[in-house]
């Protein structure tokens, strides 16, 4: 087998002596070539190989949303997606939202102005999911936002101010 | 734009944001303990007991040690053989060993620890450790424990140095871990005065804190000093325990604490630190241990509880006697349970004026995961009993639950259950507002709408803050007039660092950007008992204010010479000392520091509250001040499915003075989310000692969709009060009984055992087909 053979649409890879394969990820607009073990999740790779600490493990089973990553703009639990399957997709973490000098995205600014968090462990996930929501439904109602954000958990219970933040961000994005 | 207005404390130039480092937090760049990376760092995994109660016969880690990439494996017996280690810990009893040495006491009790170059290797090594267990009869329930057919701890617990307020009363050959007694008035006389006596049994299940960041730390040894970066609410307690374990002075242990991803009591006292520190010592490398969500569930829990409560009332509605017998399931290890049963025990007295109260409160060992501090600290369990029973009594006697409460709530100066007078009493104000906001109507019990029926419920609670307790703070005023606060307060999302900056900065009328505050570092920041018990804003806040006040007096003395006026004629204004009302005669703080050639002005203050209870009667000073809250819920119950929706929730809490309005609201809203979860969903379900739902797929916490669409808050402030009441927990305990009372009013079904699930409601509806009085029918 060569380094990459495609069989029925699935790419098989050569594994190195440490059990790793080479993959290329598009993260926050940059191409990153890294060695990963095939079972490593996108979350593990973002945190451990690429040093991006915004995505965080909360449950490890795709229920809490703290590890949310936008994959081609859609929110995905990074703890469930094997990193190798993220190849060829545009990945956005919270670190990719701010401007080059740390300027806040309007959604981030809304979360600051409403203090839409307490411990803020879940905040990157909420902000990324909110970004996907407002891209899909620019006029989302408060109820629609509640439904869309139901996969992100905040144990501190900052939900009221999270919704305030998202509704305000909606207006800001309309500008 | 509808942004949250920043808050300006009156008479100051300060603009207070919700959180000082909000910008970092929304960018995902705030650092938690788990984000720390050290050169050469390796990773730990724990092998845990598969049995609830089993003697360790043998353990062989040789195959694991031979696995390439494994740096070290330690087992319980390894520790037992080391003279240089005292392998036990626990904040009151040293009943927990770093690893199981003799027997495992719950499913998940760690028996061996692996350190390896990566997590994959550490995980693989666990499978190569051979353990032989001899299963013992497990103690799985309170009934098992009290029957004492099997004993969780064969020897009486080892006591160690502990807190000033702890009362210890253990029993030999028993699973009773501790017993708290309260004897107020004369209980027989009290019941003799009663026209009606009611006795009911209430239970609460164990639940877990579920901090989004699970327990984790990194430990390493540097020149004979044990260093840790840990997600703990109590750096000084952890330091003391580690110094005891390694038999070194406390100066040989240094703990730093970054911001926490939630705590809620879970991160009080040593948890993951002892075993990680031993691995670091054995390997000579930095070691990280970061628990999985499944491990978190069995690390520490809220106490499961059973309370038998007997209450006597007169025919005109006065409560004259209450007798409570409380069993708190503290699990396999005591943790802080021996203290918690005190607060939960005297807490059953409730916010009512009752002259005759008798309480026996027990912490009971079982072979379940250890229980300890949990937001609410025993009061949630107590309030579930007494606030449910208030409505049950009112219903049986045909009284309005609101009026019945109003008749019995404590007034100013009346004695609380521990005998001391109640000061700054606001129970009635809080209840009146709650009733008004929920639209309480004594004449309408339920409103039916097709197959759905709505009802409303009320509750009021009282809660102590740990007393006596101690906080200390140091402050430095620099040559440019900026102020540094050195504090061991742990920022865990409650805004501690923001609030303390406000409280310190306003004494000198500084802008917030002129004030900085440290994270805890036990080498540099002074002692604090811990960030728990809703004590930080009050206790640490007082210490900070005292220290900055000292700086202010130093500035006045310096300025008095400089401006040639008496100290009494001086005031501070925007970073300068000036002659009162004469801004042109002023001098900047920085100028005074430089003229004094001090480099910086320094001050340290210690705030220690006084109090404590008599060990035989439970009478004395139970709390430096009493926290007060009310709740009101409107629920809608689907009569076909039993499903409960909380349509509206009102939380009222007395705050004294509010130091940070955004955080005051967030804490209170957070309590609603926490409380509704415990009211409706949360329960750790065990089968034969095996936890069945220890993950977030099976264990439900409140999501954004579960929040009531209508929430109102009454964070009650009394501007003339300088007394700040911590509000991190207070509005939580009312949630469960408010919902339970609302479900009863809607359906006539009384749930005594939390959580209030659709199954229980349906079962109740079927068993209890009596027609509801006062149900208003409206068209579907």
Interface residues (C-beta under 8 A of the other chain):
Chain A: X37 X53 X54 X55 X56 X57 X58 X59 X60 X61 X63 X64 X66 X93 X94 X95 X97 X98 X102 X104 X108 X109 X110 X111 X112 X113 X114 X115 X117 X118 X119 X120 X121 X122 X123 X124 X127 X146 X147 X149 X150 X151 X152 X153 X154 X155 X156 X157 X158 X159 X160 X161 X162 X163 X164 X167 X168 X171 X172
Chain B: X1 X2 X3 X4 X17 X18 X19 X22 X23 X25 X26 X27 X28 X29 X30 X31 X32 X34 X35 X120 X209 X210 X211 X212 X213 X259 X260 X261 X262 X264 X292 X293 X492 X493 X494 X495 X662 X663 X665 X666 X667 X669 X670 X671 X672 X673 X674 X695 X696 X697 X701 X702 X703 X704 X705 X707 X711
